[in-house]
Amino acid sequence: MLSKILYIIMLLIAASVYVLQKVATPLPLVVNNYLNDLLCIPLVLGALIFIIRKLKHDPRFTLPFGFIFILSSYYAIFFEYYLPKTNIRYTSDWIDVLLYFLGGILFYLFQRVRDKKVVKMKEYQINRRVD
């Protein structure tokens, strides 16, 4: 339940920053330039894992670190290398690259903490049935 609440909060924050940017509201530079880059990978992976868990009917499904690393790499290459070379609207920023990977690492760590709680809960339920 906490992971769903955290995901919704991150989504609301990212959407708020986007809307405030579109209506030209002045924001602190860190928020304006970097917050959504940090939230991007956890939001994409959170939506992806939600869909996969529903399709597979497996609430314990997790994404491997390799997949998270590849997706972070794809976003970094596409948005910070390819797009700035093909469209003048986009600029390259190495801090964004670091934030994509930091978001991926945070998602991975949060996923591991959640999994430990799910396993403990399942063990508790199994032990209760046996007793």
DSSP file (Angstrom, degrees, kcal/mol; ACC not computed):
  #  RESIDUE AA STRUCTURE BP1 BP2  ACC     N-H-->O    O-->H-N    N-H-->O    O-->H-N    TCO  KAPPA ALPHA  PHI   PSI    X-CA   Y-CA   Z-CA
    1    1 A M     >        0   0    0      0, 0.0     4,-2.1     0, 0.0     5,-0.2   0.000 360.0 360.0 360.0 -41.1    0.0    0.0    0.0
    2    2 A L  H  >  +     0   0    0      1,-0.2     4,-2.8     2,-0.2     5,-0.2   0.880 360.0  55.0 -61.6 -37.8    2.8    2.4    0.9
    3    3 A S  H  > S+     0   0    0      1,-0.2     4,-2.3     2,-0.2    -1,-0.2   0.880 107.5  49.8 -65.5 -36.1    4.4    1.8   -2.6
    4    4 A K  H  > S+     0   0    0      2,-0.2     4,-2.4     1,-0.2    -1,-0.2   0.913 112.2  47.5 -66.9 -41.7    1.1    2.8   -4.3
    5    5 A I  H  X S+     0   0    0     -4,-2.1     4,-2.4     2,-0.2    -2,-0.2   0.927 112.8  48.7 -64.7 -44.7    0.9    6.0   -2.2
    6    6 A L  H  X S+     0   0    0     -4,-2.8     4,-2.5     1,-0.2    -2,-0.2   0.905 111.0  51.0 -61.5 -41.8    4.6    6.9   -2.9
    7    7 A Y  H  X S+     0   0    0     -4,-2.3     4,-2.4    -5,-0.2    -1,-0.2   0.919 110.5  48.4 -62.3 -44.2    4.0    6.3   -6.6
    8    8 A I  H  X S+     0   0    0     -4,-2.4     4,-2.6     2,-0.2    -2,-0.2   0.896 110.9  51.1 -64.3 -40.0    1.0    8.6   -6.6
    9    9 A I  H  X S+     0   0    0     -4,-2.4     4,-2.5     2,-0.2    -2,-0.2   0.931 111.2  47.7 -62.6 -45.4    2.9   11.3   -4.7
   10   10 A M  H  X S+     0   0    0     -4,-2.5     4,-2.6     1,-0.2    -2,-0.2   0.906 112.2  50.2 -61.8 -40.9    5.8   11.1   -7.2
   11   11 A L  H  X S+     0   0    0     -4,-2.4     4,-2.5     1,-0.2    -2,-0.2   0.909 111.3  48.0 -64.0 -42.5    3.3   11.3  -10.1
   12   12 A L  H  X S+     0   0    0     -4,-2.6     4,-2.4     2,-0.2    -2,-0.2   0.891 112.1  49.6 -65.4 -39.4    1.6   14.3   -8.6
   13   13 A I  H  X S+     0   0    0     -4,-2.5     4,-2.5     2,-0.2    -2,-0.2   0.948 112.9  46.3 -63.7 -48.2    4.9   16.0   -8.0
   14   14 A A  H  X S+     0   0    0     -4,-2.6     4,-2.2     1,-0.2    -2,-0.2   0.910 114.3  47.6 -61.9 -42.8    6.1   15.4  -11.6
   15   15 A A  H  X S+     0   0    0     -4,-2.5     4,-2.6    -5,-0.2    -1,-0.2   0.886 111.0  51.9 -65.7 -38.3    2.8   16.5  -13.0
   16   16 A S  H  X S+     0   0    0     -4,-2.4     4,-2.8     2,-0.2     5,-0.2   0.926 109.7  48.5 -64.4 -44.7    2.8   19.7  -10.9
   17   17 A V  H  X S+     0   0    0     -4,-2.5     4,-2.1     2,-0.2    -1,-0.2   0.920 112.5  49.7 -60.8 -43.0    6.3   20.6  -12.0
   18   18 A Y  H  X S+     0   0    0     -4,-2.2     4,-2.1     2,-0.2    -2,-0.2   0.936 113.1  45.1 -61.5 -47.8    5.3   20.1  -15.6
   19   19 A V  H  X S+     0   0    0     -4,-2.6     4,-1.9     1,-0.2    -2,-0.2   0.922 112.2  51.5 -64.1 -44.1    2.1   22.2  -15.3
   20   20 A L  H  <>S+     0   0    0     -4,-2.8     5,-2.9     1,-0.2    -1,-0.2   0.870 110.2  49.9 -62.2 -35.8    3.9   25.0  -13.5
   21   21 A Q  H ><5S+     0   0    0     -4,-2.1     3,-1.3    -5,-0.2    -1,-0.2   0.898 108.7  52.6 -66.4 -39.9    6.6   25.0  -16.2
   22   22 A K  H 3<5S+     0   0    0     -4,-2.1    -2,-0.2     1,-0.3    -1,-0.2   0.824 110.1  47.1 -67.4 -31.1    3.9   25.2  -18.9
   23   23 A V  T 3<5S-     0   0    0     -4,-1.9    -1,-0.3    -5,-0.1    -2,-0.2   0.260 116.8-115.6 -94.6  13.8    2.3   28.2  -17.2
   24   24 A A  T < 5 +     0   0    0     -3,-1.3    -3,-0.2     1,-0.2    -2,-0.1   0.838  53.9 165.6  60.0  38.8    5.7   29.9  -16.8
   25   25 A T      < -     0   0    0     -5,-2.9    -1,-0.2    -6,-0.1     2,-0.2  -0.735  42.7-113.1 -82.5 129.3    5.7   29.9  -13.0
   26   26 A P        -     0   0    0      0, 0.0    -1,-0.1     0, 0.0    -5,-0.0  -0.443  41.7-178.6 -64.8 130.3    9.1   30.5  -11.6
   27   27 A L        -     0   0    0     -2,-0.2   -10,-0.0    -6,-0.0    -3,-0.0  -0.895  38.0 -86.6-124.2 155.5   10.5   27.5   -9.9
   28   28 A P     >  -     0   0    0      0, 0.0     4,-3.0     0, 0.0     3,-0.3  -0.348  44.6-116.1 -56.7 144.8   13.8   26.9   -8.0
   29   29 A L  H  > S+     0   0    0      1,-0.2     4,-2.8     2,-0.2     5,-0.4   0.858 113.9  53.3 -56.2 -39.8   16.5   25.9  -10.6
   30   30 A V  H  >>S+     0   0    0      2,-0.2     4,-2.0     1,-0.2     5,-1.1   0.923 114.5  41.7 -63.0 -43.3   16.9   22.4   -9.0
   31   31 A V  I  >>S+     0   0    0     -3,-0.3     4,-0.6     3,-0.2     5,-0.6   0.938 117.6  47.3 -67.8 -46.9   13.2   21.7   -9.2
   32   32 A N  I  <5S+     0   0    0     -4,-3.0    -2,-0.2     1,-0.2    -1,-0.2   0.878 124.8  28.0 -63.2 -40.7   12.8   23.2  -12.7
   33   33 A N  I  <5S+     0   0    0     -4,-2.8    -1,-0.2    -5,-0.2    -2,-0.2   0.722 133.2  16.7 -97.9 -23.2   15.8   21.5  -14.3
   34   34 A Y  I  X5S+     0   0    0     -4,-2.0     4,-1.8    -5,-0.4    -3,-0.2   0.680  94.5  82.0-129.9 -22.8   16.3   18.2  -12.4
   35   35 A L  I  X<S+     0   0    0     -5,-1.1     4,-2.0    -4,-0.6     3,-0.2   0.922  97.6  46.7 -61.4 -46.3   13.4   16.9  -10.3
   36   36 A N  H  ><S+     0   0    0     -5,-0.6     4,-1.5     1,-0.2    -1,-0.2   0.824 108.6  56.7 -66.6 -29.2   11.5   15.4  -13.2
   37   37 A D  H  > S+     0   0    0      2,-0.2     4,-0.6     1,-0.2    -1,-0.2   0.878 108.6  47.4 -66.7 -36.1   14.6   13.7  -14.5
   38   38 A L  H  < S+     0   0    0     -4,-1.8    -2,-0.2    -3,-0.2    -1,-0.2   0.882 116.8  42.9 -69.2 -38.5   15.1   12.0  -11.1
   39   39 A L  H  X S+     0   0    0     -4,-2.0     4,-2.1    -5,-0.2     5,-0.2   0.664  95.5  82.8 -82.2 -17.1   11.4   10.9  -11.0
   40   40 A C  H  X S+     0   0    0     -4,-1.5     4,-2.6     1,-0.2     5,-0.2   0.934  91.9  42.0 -56.5 -57.1   11.3    9.8  -14.6
   41   41 A I  H  X S+     0   0    0     -4,-0.6     4,-2.9     1,-0.2     5,-0.3   0.924 114.8  49.6 -64.5 -46.7   12.8    6.3  -14.3
   42   42 A P  H  > S+     0   0    0      0, 0.0     4,-2.2     0, 0.0    -1,-0.2   0.886 113.3  48.3 -60.1 -35.1   10.9    5.3  -11.0
   43   43 A L  H  X S+     0   0    0     -4,-2.1     4,-2.2     2,-0.2    -2,-0.2   0.932 113.9  45.0 -69.4 -44.7    7.6    6.4  -12.6
   44   44 A V  H  X S+     0   0    0     -4,-2.6     4,-2.4    -5,-0.2    -1,-0.2   0.939 117.4  44.5 -63.1 -47.1    8.2    4.5  -15.8
   45   45 A L  H  X S+     0   0    0     -4,-2.9     4,-3.0    -5,-0.2     5,-0.2   0.869 111.1  54.3 -67.2 -36.2    9.3    1.4  -14.0
   46   46 A G  H  X S+     0   0    0     -4,-2.2     4,-1.9    -5,-0.3    -1,-0.2   0.920 111.3  44.7 -62.8 -43.4    6.5    1.7  -11.5
   47   47 A A  H  X S+     0   0    0     -4,-2.2     4,-2.1     2,-0.2    -2,-0.2   0.912 114.8  49.9 -65.5 -41.8    3.9    1.8  -14.2
   48   48 A L  H  X S+     0   0    0     -4,-2.4     4,-2.5     1,-0.2    -2,-0.2   0.924 111.5  46.4 -63.3 -46.2    5.7   -1.1  -16.1
   49   49 A I  H  X S+     0   0    0     -4,-3.0     4,-2.5     1,-0.2    -1,-0.2   0.855 110.2  54.8 -68.4 -33.3    5.9   -3.3  -13.0
   50   50 A F  H  X S+     0   0    0     -4,-1.9     4,-1.9    -5,-0.2    -1,-0.2   0.939 111.0  45.1 -61.4 -47.1    2.2   -2.6  -12.2
   51   51 A I  H  X S+     0   0    0     -4,-2.1     4,-2.6     2,-0.2    -2,-0.2   0.923 113.8  48.5 -63.9 -45.8    1.1   -3.7  -15.7
   52   52 A I  H  X S+     0   0    0     -4,-2.5     4,-2.7     1,-0.2     5,-0.2   0.914 110.2  51.4 -63.7 -42.6    3.3   -6.8  -15.6
   53   53 A R  H  X>S+     0   0    0     -4,-2.5     5,-1.6     1,-0.2     4,-1.0   0.890 112.5  46.6 -62.4 -38.5    2.1   -7.9  -12.2
   54   54 A K  H  <5S+     0   0    0     -4,-1.9    -2,-0.2    -5,-0.2    -1,-0.2   0.921 114.6  46.2 -68.9 -43.3   -1.5   -7.5  -13.3
   55   55 A L  H  <5S+     0   0    0     -4,-2.6    -2,-0.2     1,-0.2    -1,-0.2   0.878 120.6  38.2 -67.2 -37.7   -0.9   -9.4  -16.5
   56   56 A K  H  <5S-     0   0    0     -4,-2.7    -1,-0.2    -5,-0.2    -2,-0.2   0.550 100.5-131.8 -89.3  -8.2    1.0  -12.2  -14.8
   57   57 A H  T  <5 +     0   0    0     -4,-1.0    -3,-0.2    -5,-0.2    -4,-0.1   0.909  67.6 127.6  54.4  44.0   -1.2  -12.3  -11.7
   58   58 A D    > < -     0   0    0     -5,-1.6     3,-1.6    -6,-0.2    -1,-0.2  -0.852  40.1-175.4-133.2  95.6    2.0  -12.2   -9.7
   59   59 A P  T 3  S+     0   0    0      0, 0.0    -1,-0.1     0, 0.0    -6,-0.1   0.605  85.5  57.5 -69.2  -9.0    2.2   -9.5   -7.0
   60   60 A R  T 3  S+     0   0    0     -7,-0.1    59,-0.0     2,-0.1    58,-0.0   0.395  73.9 128.2-101.0   3.0    5.7  -10.5   -6.2
   61   61 A F    <   -     0   0    0     -3,-1.6     2,-0.3   -12,-0.1    -8,-0.1  -0.348  37.6-173.2 -60.0 135.6    7.2  -10.0   -9.7
   62   62 A T        -     0   0    0     -9,-0.0    -2,-0.1    -2,-0.0    46,-0.0  -0.924  24.8-116.8-129.0 157.0   10.3   -7.8   -9.6
   63   63 A L        -     0   0    0     -2,-0.3    48,-0.0     1,-0.0     2,-0.0  -0.775  34.5-119.0 -90.9 134.3   12.4   -6.2  -12.3
   64   64 A P     >  -     0   0    0      0, 0.0     4,-1.9     0, 0.0     3,-0.4  -0.338  20.9-115.6 -71.0 155.6   16.0   -7.4  -12.4
   65   65 A F  H  > S+     0   0    0      1,-0.2     4,-2.7     2,-0.2     5,-0.2   0.873 114.3  59.7 -58.5 -38.5   18.8   -4.9  -12.0
   66   66 A G  H  > S+     0   0    0      1,-0.2     4,-2.4     2,-0.2    -1,-0.2   0.896 105.2  48.1 -58.7 -41.6   20.0   -5.5  -15.5
   67   67 A F  H  > S+     0   0    0     -3,-0.4     4,-2.7     2,-0.2    -1,-0.2   0.916 111.7  49.5 -65.2 -42.9   16.7   -4.4  -17.0
   68   68 A I  H  X S+     0   0    0     -4,-1.9     4,-2.3     1,-0.2    -2,-0.2   0.904 112.1  48.8 -62.5 -41.5   16.6   -1.3  -14.8
   69   69 A F  H  X S+     0   0    0     -4,-2.7     4,-2.4     2,-0.2    -2,-0.2   0.912 111.7  48.8 -64.3 -43.7   20.2   -0.4  -15.9
   70   70 A I  H  X S+     0   0    0     -4,-2.4     4,-2.6     2,-0.2    -2,-0.2   0.916 112.1  48.2 -64.8 -42.9   19.4   -0.9  -19.6
   71   71 A L  H  X S+     0   0    0     -4,-2.7     4,-2.5     2,-0.2    -1,-0.2   0.915 112.3  49.0 -64.3 -41.8   16.2    1.2  -19.4
   72   72 A S  H  X S+     0   0    0     -4,-2.3     4,-2.4    -5,-0.2    -2,-0.2   0.904 112.2  49.5 -62.2 -40.9   18.2    4.0  -17.6
   73   73 A S  H  X S+     0   0    0     -4,-2.4     4,-2.8     2,-0.2     5,-0.3   0.910 109.2  51.8 -63.7 -42.9   20.9    3.7  -20.2
   74   74 A Y  H  X S+     0   0    0     -4,-2.6     4,-3.1     1,-0.2     5,-0.3   0.940 111.5  46.2 -59.9 -48.2   18.3    4.0  -23.0
   75   75 A Y  H  X S+     0   0    0     -4,-2.5     4,-2.6     1,-0.2     5,-0.5   0.913 113.3  50.0 -61.1 -42.4   16.8    7.1  -21.5
   76   76 A A  H  X S+     0   0    0     -4,-2.4     4,-1.7    -5,-0.2     5,-0.3   0.935 116.0  41.3 -62.3 -46.7   20.2    8.7  -21.0
   77   77 A I  H  X>S+     0   0    0     -4,-2.8     5,-2.8     3,-0.2     4,-1.5   0.932 119.3  44.1 -68.3 -45.9   21.3    8.0  -24.6
   78   78 A F  I  <>S+     0   0    0     -4,-3.1     5,-2.7    -5,-0.3    -2,-0.2   0.948 124.1  31.3 -66.6 -49.3   18.0    8.9  -26.2
   79   79 A F  I  <5S+     0   0    0     -4,-2.6    -1,-0.2    -5,-0.3    -3,-0.2   0.747 129.6  33.9 -85.4 -23.3   17.3   12.1  -24.3
   80   80 A E  I  <5S+     0   0    0     -4,-1.7    -3,-0.2    -5,-0.5    -2,-0.2   0.563 132.8  19.1-110.6 -10.3   20.8   13.3  -23.6
   81   81 A Y  I  X5S+     0   0    0     -4,-1.5     4,-0.9    -5,-0.3    -3,-0.2   0.681 126.2  36.6-120.3 -56.7   22.7   12.3  -26.7
   82   82 A Y  I >><S+     0   0    0     -5,-2.8     4,-1.2     2,-0.2     3,-0.8   0.970 116.0  46.9 -69.6 -55.7   20.4   11.5  -29.6
   83   83 A L  H >><S+     0   0    0     -5,-2.7     4,-2.2     1,-0.3     3,-0.7   0.891 108.8  54.1 -59.3 -43.1   17.6   14.1  -29.3
   84   84 A P  H 34 S+     0   0    0      0, 0.0    -1,-0.3     0, 0.0    -2,-0.2   0.814 110.0  49.5 -61.9 -25.6   20.0   17.1  -28.7
   85   85 A K  H << S+     0   0    0     -4,-0.9    -2,-0.2    -3,-0.8    -3,-0.1   0.729 119.3  36.6 -81.1 -21.9   21.8   16.2  -31.9
   86   86 A T  H << S+     0   0    0     -4,-1.2     2,-0.4    -3,-0.7    -3,-0.1   0.612 121.2  36.1-107.1 -14.2   18.5   15.9  -34.0
   87   87 A N    ><  -     0   0    0     -4,-2.2     3,-1.4    -5,-0.2    -1,-0.3  -0.977  61.2-147.9-145.6 125.8   16.4   18.7  -32.5
   88   88 A I  T 3  S+     0   0    0     -2,-0.4    -1,-0.1     1,-0.3    -5,-0.0   0.671  94.1  73.5 -68.8 -15.2   17.5   22.1  -31.3
   89   89 A R  T 3  S+     0   0    0     -6,-0.1     2,-0.3     2,-0.0    -1,-0.3   0.795  90.7  68.7 -66.0 -27.4   14.7   22.1  -28.7
   90   90 A Y    <   -     0   0    0     -3,-1.4     2,-0.3    -7,-0.3    -3,-0.1  -0.705  65.4-163.8 -99.9 144.9   16.6   19.6  -26.6
   91   91 A T        -     0   0    0     -2,-0.3     2,-0.4   -12,-0.1    -6,-0.1  -0.920  20.1-120.7-123.9 152.7   19.9   20.1  -24.7
   92   92 A S        +     0   0    0     -2,-0.3     2,-0.3    -8,-0.1   -12,-0.1  -0.746  30.6 174.5 -93.7 137.5   22.3   17.6  -23.3
   93   93 A D    >>  -     0   0    0     -2,-0.4     4,-1.1     1,-0.1     3,-0.6  -0.935  24.7-156.3-146.5 118.1   23.1   17.6  -19.6
   94   94 A W  H 3> S+     0   0    0     -2,-0.3     4,-1.9     1,-0.2     5,-0.1   0.737  95.2  64.1 -69.2 -21.9   25.3   15.1  -17.9
   95   95 A I  H 3> S+     0   0    0      1,-0.2     4,-2.3     2,-0.2    -1,-0.2   0.888  99.0  55.0 -66.0 -36.8   23.6   15.7  -14.6
   96   96 A D  H <> S+     0   0    0     -3,-0.6     4,-2.4     2,-0.2    -2,-0.2   0.902 104.7  53.5 -60.3 -40.8   20.4   14.4  -16.1
   97   97 A V  H  X S+     0   0    0     -4,-1.1     4,-1.9     1,-0.2    -1,-0.2   0.936 109.5  47.8 -58.8 -47.3   22.2   11.2  -17.0
   98   98 A L  H  X S+     0   0    0     -4,-1.9     4,-2.6     1,-0.2    -1,-0.2   0.887 110.7  52.0 -61.3 -38.8   23.3   10.8  -13.4
   99   99 A L  H  X S+     0   0    0     -4,-2.3     4,-2.6     2,-0.2    -1,-0.2   0.859 105.1  54.8 -69.0 -35.2   19.7   11.5  -12.2
  100  100 A Y  H  X S+     0   0    0     -4,-2.4     4,-1.9     2,-0.2    -1,-0.2   0.945 113.6  42.1 -59.8 -46.5   18.3    8.8  -14.6
  101  101 A F  H  X S+     0   0    0     -4,-1.9     4,-2.5     2,-0.2    -2,-0.2   0.877 112.7  52.7 -70.2 -36.9   20.7    6.2  -13.1
  102  102 A L  H  X S+     0   0    0     -4,-2.6     4,-2.7     2,-0.2    -1,-0.2   0.916 109.4  50.1 -63.1 -42.2   20.1    7.5   -9.5
  103  103 A G  H  X S+     0   0    0     -4,-2.6     4,-2.2     2,-0.2    -2,-0.2   0.894 110.8  49.9 -61.1 -40.4   16.3    7.1  -10.1
  104  104 A G  H  X S+     0   0    0     -4,-1.9     4,-2.4     2,-0.2    -2,-0.2   0.908 111.4  47.9 -64.3 -42.5   16.9    3.6  -11.3
  105  105 A I  H  X S+     0   0    0     -4,-2.5     4,-2.7     2,-0.2     5,-0.2   0.915 111.6  50.2 -65.4 -43.0   19.0    2.7   -8.3
  106  106 A L  H  X S+     0   0    0     -4,-2.7     4,-2.6     1,-0.2     5,-0.2   0.902 110.7  49.8 -62.5 -40.4   16.5    4.1   -5.9
  107  107 A F  H  X S+     0   0    0     -4,-2.2     4,-2.6     2,-0.2    -2,-0.2   0.934 111.2  49.3 -62.1 -45.2   13.7    2.2   -7.6
  108  108 A Y  H  X S+     0   0    0     -4,-2.4     4,-2.0     2,-0.2    -2,-0.2   0.923 113.2  46.1 -60.3 -46.2   15.8   -1.0   -7.4
  109  109 A L  H  X S+     0   0    0     -4,-2.7     4,-2.2     2,-0.2    -1,-0.2   0.913 113.3  48.8 -64.9 -42.4   16.5   -0.5   -3.7
  110  110 A F  H  X S+     0   0    0     -4,-2.6     4,-2.5     1,-0.2    -1,-0.2   0.895 109.7  53.3 -63.7 -39.4   12.9    0.4   -2.9
  111  111 A Q  H  X S+     0   0    0     -4,-2.6     4,-2.3    -5,-0.2    -1,-0.2   0.892 108.8  49.5 -62.0 -40.5   11.8   -2.7   -4.8
  112  112 A R  H  X S+     0   0    0     -4,-2.0     4,-2.0     2,-0.2    -2,-0.2   0.902 110.6  49.3 -66.9 -41.2   14.1   -4.9   -2.7
  113  113 A V  H  X S+     0   0    0     -4,-2.2     4,-1.7     1,-0.2    -2,-0.2   0.924 112.1  48.9 -63.4 -43.7   12.8   -3.4    0.6
  114  114 A R  H  X S+     0   0    0     -4,-2.5     4,-2.3     1,-0.2    -2,-0.2   0.912 109.2  52.9 -61.5 -43.2    9.2   -4.0   -0.6
  115  115 A D  H  X S+     0   0    0     -4,-2.3     4,-2.6     1,-0.2    -1,-0.2   0.887 105.9  52.8 -62.7 -39.5   10.0   -7.6   -1.5
  116  116 A K  H  X S+     0   0    0     -4,-2.0     4,-2.3     1,-0.2    -1,-0.2   0.896 110.4  48.4 -62.6 -38.9   11.5   -8.4    1.9
  117  117 A K  H  X S+     0   0    0     -4,-1.7     4,-2.2     2,-0.2    -2,-0.2   0.898 111.5  49.6 -67.5 -39.8    8.3   -7.1    3.5
  118  118 A V  H  X S+     0   0    0     -4,-2.3     4,-2.4     2,-0.2    -2,-0.2   0.916 111.6  48.7 -64.9 -43.1    6.1   -9.2    1.2
  119  119 A V  H  X S+     0   0    0     -4,-2.6     4,-2.7     2,-0.2    -2,-0.2   0.922 111.6  49.1 -63.6 -44.5    8.2  -12.3    1.9
  120  120 A K  H  X S+     0   0    0     -4,-2.3     4,-2.3     1,-0.2    -1,-0.2   0.901 111.2  50.2 -61.5 -40.2    8.0  -11.7    5.7
  121  121 A M  H  X S+     0   0    0     -4,-2.2     4,-2.3     2,-0.2    -2,-0.2   0.913 111.2  48.3 -65.0 -42.5    4.2  -11.2    5.4
  122  122 A K  H  X S+     0   0    0     -4,-2.4     4,-2.5     2,-0.2    -2,-0.2   0.910 111.3  50.5 -64.2 -41.8    3.8  -14.4    3.4
  123  123 A E  H  X S+     0   0    0     -4,-2.7     4,-2.7     1,-0.2     5,-0.2   0.905 110.5  50.0 -62.4 -40.5    6.0  -16.3    5.9
  124  124 A Y  H  X S+     0   0    0     -4,-2.3     4,-2.2     2,-0.2    -2,-0.2   0.917 111.4  48.1 -63.2 -43.6    3.8  -15.0    8.8
  125  125 A Q  H  X S+     0   0    0     -4,-2.3     4,-1.7     2,-0.2    -2,-0.2   0.901 113.0  47.9 -65.8 -40.1    0.6  -16.0    7.0
  126  126 A I  H  X S+     0   0    0     -4,-2.5     4,-1.8     2,-0.2    -2,-0.2   0.929 112.4  48.8 -65.7 -45.0    2.0  -19.5    6.3
  127  127 A N  H  X S+     0   0    0     -4,-2.7     4,-2.1     1,-0.2    -2,-0.2   0.873 109.3  53.4 -63.8 -36.8    3.2  -19.9    9.9
  128  128 A R  H  < S+     0   0    0     -4,-2.2    -1,-0.2     1,-0.2    -2,-0.2   0.877 108.2  49.6 -65.4 -37.5   -0.2  -18.8   11.2
  129  129 A R  H  < S+     0   0    0     -4,-1.7    -1,-0.2     1,-0.2    -2,-0.2   0.862 111.2  49.7 -68.8 -35.5   -2.0  -21.4    9.1
  130  130 A V  H  <        0   0    0     -4,-1.8    -2,-0.2     1,-0.2    -1,-0.2   0.877 360.0 360.0 -71.4 -38.3    0.3  -24.2   10.3
  131  131 A D     <        0   0    0     -4,-2.1    -1,-0.2    -5,-0.2    -2,-0.2   0.497 360.0 360.0 -66.6 360.0   -0.2  -23.3   14.0
